Amino acid sequence: MTRNSWRRDEPDSPCLSVCVIHPSAGICIGCHRTAEEVRMWASFDHEERLRLLGELPSRKRLLQKRRGGRRGRLQK
């Protein structure tokens, strides 16, 4: 039996094995999911997984550091 026989036709988890929840943003700094979304991933159906994967890129900007000082205030 090969490993492929155990694969489901589902989107792969976005986990990057970083698993640290940012204290103020409330999302993982690796995959950008909330702790609840990480916990529930296995129970999500295909559509829920695709919806969540579509939201993750926009969450990345929540974690980007702003440059300090005057230069940081001028860039928008």
Secondary structure, DSSP 4 states (H G I P E B T S, - for coil): --GGGG--SSPPP---S---B-TTT-SBTTT---HHHHHHGGG--HHHHHHHHHHHHHHGGGGPPPPPHHHHHH--
